Each structure stands twice: as structure tokens, then as C-alpha cells.
């Protein structure tokens, strides 16, 4: 009988902790690392939704321009997304602002 009561108490505590953790708001998407921007598209996306939003809009833009890889313009990706020497020039040639 004591074992059953102990097991029920432990289950109650675990259940309460589980629901308490679920009620906390989810962490916001990380902000963009850059503080200055060379493109209007990325600047706007970063202000609206951080890195996640910027990545989404750039992937959509790349798809519309038939660019197959982010590495065409970037030397490194997350978290700083460093551009190649001609990365911004390539972007502008394809109509980016």
C-alpha cells in the first residue's frame, strides 16, 4: 500500500513538472548576427523574424533566381553568413537591392 502511494505521488509530481514546462512560451528565434545590412531583403527579414526569417526569404529568392546553393555567394553560412568577395555583386546583378 505504501509503495502504491509513493508511486502515485511521484507520478503526480512528474506530471505537474511536465505541464509546467509545457506552459512556458517557446524561445524566440535567434536574432541575426549582423547589425548592418548590405541588402534590403535581409535587413527587413531580420527585423521581422531573425535568422529563421532571413534564411527563409533568401532560400525563396535563390529558388526564384534558380540558384542551387547558398555557397554560390557565401563563404560560410550560420551564424554570420559571410559573403564571398563578389557575393553582393552577384546578388545585385540578379536584381537584388
C-alpha positions in Angstrom: 0.0 0.0 0.0 2.9 2.4 0.9 4.6 1.6 -2.4 1.4 2.4 -4.3 1.0 5.7 -2.5 4.7 6.6 -3.2 4.4 5.7 -6.9 1.2 7.8 -7.2 3.0 10.8 -5.5 6.0 10.5 -7.8 3.7 10.3 -10.9 1.8 13.4 -9.7 5.0 15.4 -9.3 6.4 14.3 -12.7 3.1 15.2 -14.3 2.9 18.6 -12.7 6.5 19.4 -13.8 5.8 18.2 -17.3 2.8 20.5 -17.7 4.6 23.4 -16.0 7.4 23.2 -18.6 5.0 23.0 -21.5 3.2 26.2 -20.4 6.3 28.3 -20.8 6.5 30.2 -24.0 8.8 28.9 -26.7 12.1 30.7 -27.1 12.1 33.2 -29.8 14.1 32.6 -33.0 17.7 33.8 -32.6 18.3 37.3 -34.0 20.5 38.0 -36.9 24.2 38.3 -36.0 24.8 41.2 -38.4 23.9 44.7 -37.2 24.4 46.4 -40.5 23.0 45.0 -43.8 24.0 45.3 -47.4 20.6 44.2 -48.7 17.1 45.5 -48.0 15.7 42.0 -48.3 17.8 40.5 -45.5 17.5 43.7 -43.3 13.7 43.5 -43.4 13.6 39.8 -42.8 16.0 40.1 -39.8 13.8 42.8 -38.3 10.6 40.7 -38.8 11.8 37.3 -37.7 15.6 36.9 -37.0 17.8 34.3 -38.6 15.0 31.9 -39.4 13.1 34.5 -41.4 16.2 35.8 -43.2 17.1 32.2 -44.2 13.5 31.6 -45.5 13.4 34.7 -47.7 16.9 34.1 -49.1 16.1 30.5 -49.9 12.9 31.7 -51.7 14.9 34.4 -53.5 17.5 31.8 -54.6 14.9 29.5 -55.8 13.2 32.2 -57.9 16.7 33.0 -59.4 17.5 29.3 -59.9 20.5 29.5 -57.6 21.1 26.0 -56.3 23.4 26.7 -53.4 23.9 29.4 -50.8 27.6 28.8 -51.2 27.5 30.5 -54.6 27.6 33.8 -52.7 28.6 32.9 -49.2 32.0 31.6 -48.0 30.5 30.5 -44.7 26.9 30.0 -43.5 25.5 30.2 -40.0 25.7 32.1 -37.8 27.4 35.0 -39.7 26.7 34.1 -43.4 30.0 35.7 -44.6 29.8 36.8 -48.3 32.4 35.9 -50.9 34.2 38.9 -52.4 31.7 39.0 -55.3 28.7 37.8 -53.4 26.9 41.2 -53.2 27.8 41.9 -56.8 26.2 38.6 -57.9 23.1 39.5 -55.8 22.8 42.9 -57.5 23.3 41.5 -61.0 20.3 39.3 -60.4 18.1 42.3 -59.4 18.6 42.3 -55.6 18.6 45.6 -53.8 
